[in-house]
């Protein structure tokens, strides 16, 4: 039989894994931005040959675009769910119904 404590612990573990993924995503975003700026400055370097500039341009083209890296999904602050999460309260539809039912949120 599931208890309230078990469900709270499962939510805590799920939220911790979501926080780890979110941190990793932000680190990757910073790394891509740094690589793009480094490759942009290398491409402008006057000491490079035309072939080397083409190689640098190809490396830069293979990096994801900044808009893709920084794309933000609205997530539920309780469950980490992305689908059907409301921006105003930062809760998923299911959590919103549950908290209304328990009386934690007012209409």
C-alpha positions as semicolon CSV with decimal commas, in nm:
position;residue;x (nm);y (nm);z (nm)
1;X;0,000;0,000;0,000
2;X;0,133;0,339;-0,100
3;X;0,165;0,600;0,167
4;X;0,186;0,977;0,140
5;X;0,550;0,961;0,244
6;X;0,635;0,724;-0,043
7;X;0,471;0,951;-0,298
8;X;0,647;1,258;-0,157
9;X;0,981;1,078;-0,172
10;X;0,916;0,975;-0,532
11;X;0,833;1,336;-0,621
12;X;1,151;1,456;-0,450
13;X;1,364;1,208;-0,646
14;X;1,191;1,306;-0,972
15;X;1,248;1,675;-0,898
16;X;1,616;1,616;-0,820
17;X;1,666;1,434;-1,150
18;X;1,489;1,720;-1,328
19;X;1,720;1,972;-1,157
20;X;2,025;1,771;-1,266
21;X;1,899;1,766;-1,627
22;X;1,823;2,138;-1,615
23;X;2,172;2,215;-1,481
24;X;2,331;1,998;-1,750
25;X;2,125;2,173;-2,018
26;X;2,242;2,514;-1,896
27;X;2,607;2,404;-1,888
28;X;2,575;2,274;-2,244
29;X;2,414;2,601;-2,352
30;X;2,707;2,802;-2,215
31;X;2,957;2,567;-2,382
32;X;2,788;2,604;-2,721
33;X;2,778;2,983;-2,689
34;X;3,149;2,987;-2,604
35;X;3,235;2,759;-2,896
36;X;3,034;2,973;-3,137
37;X;3,208;3,292;-3,024
38;X;3,552;3,126;-3,041
39;X;3,489;2,994;-3,392
40;X;3,354;3,334;-3,500
41;X;3,673;3,504;-3,382
42;X;3,889;3,233;-3,547
43;X;3,710;3,282;-3,878
44;X;3,797;3,653;-3,870
45;X;4,165;3,583;-3,802
46;X;4,379;3,728;-4,081
47;X;4,653;3,466;-4,041
48;X;4,437;3,176;-4,158
49;X;4,434;3,045;-4,509
50;X;4,114;3,024;-4,708
51;X;4,097;2,649;-4,654
52;X;4,136;2,684;-4,278
53;X;3,863;2,948;-4,269
54;X;3,633;2,711;-4,455
55;X;3,707;2,437;-4,204
56;X;3,628;2,671;-3,913
57;X;3,308;2,778;-4,087
58;X;3,207;2,412;-4,123
59;X;3,270;2,348;-3,755
60;X;3,057;2,647;-3,664
61;X;2,779;2,536;-3,896
62;X;2,759;2,197;-3,719
63;X;2,691;2,358;-3,380
64;X;2,327;2,395;-3,280
65;X;2,173;2,738;-3,326
66;X;2,147;2,958;-3,021
67;X;1,768;2,954;-3,038
68;X;1,763;2,574;-3,018
69;X;2,002;2,562;-2,724
70;X;1,819;2,825;-2,521
71;X;1,469;2,696;-2,594
72;X;1,271;2,701;-2,272
73;X;0,986;2,471;-2,185
74;X;0,745;2,564;-1,911
75;X;0,773;2,295;-1,645
76;X;0,566;2,206;-1,343
77;X;0,756;2,301;-1,028
78;X;0,619;1,996;-0,842
79;X;0,642;1,710;-1,090
80;X;0,870;1,852;-1,362
81;X;0,608;1,774;-1,628
82;X;0,632;1,980;-1,948
83;X;0,299;1,896;-2,106
84;X;-0,006;2,091;-1,994
85;X;0,193;2,313;-1,755
86;X;0,047;2,656;-1,689
87;X;0,288;2,950;-1,691
88;X;0,099;3,158;-1,436
89;X;0,116;2,909;-1,150
90;X;0,399;2,687;-1,284
91;X;0,192;2,377;-1,223
92;X;0,081;2,095;-1,448
93;X;-0,289;2,037;-1,497
94;X;-0,284;1,723;-1,283
95;X;-0,105;1,894;-0,992
96;X;-0,340;2,191;-1,021
97;X;-0,646;1,964;-0,987
98;X;-0,488;1,777;-0,697
99;X;-0,401;2,095;-0,506
100;X;-0,746;2,245;-0,566
101;X;-0,899;1,925;-0,431
102;X;-0,681;1,933;-0,120
103;X;-0,763;2,300;-0,061
104;X;-0,405;2,429;-0,099
105;X;-0,503;2,663;-0,386
106;X;-0,794;2,900;-0,402
107;X;-0,986;2,986;-0,719
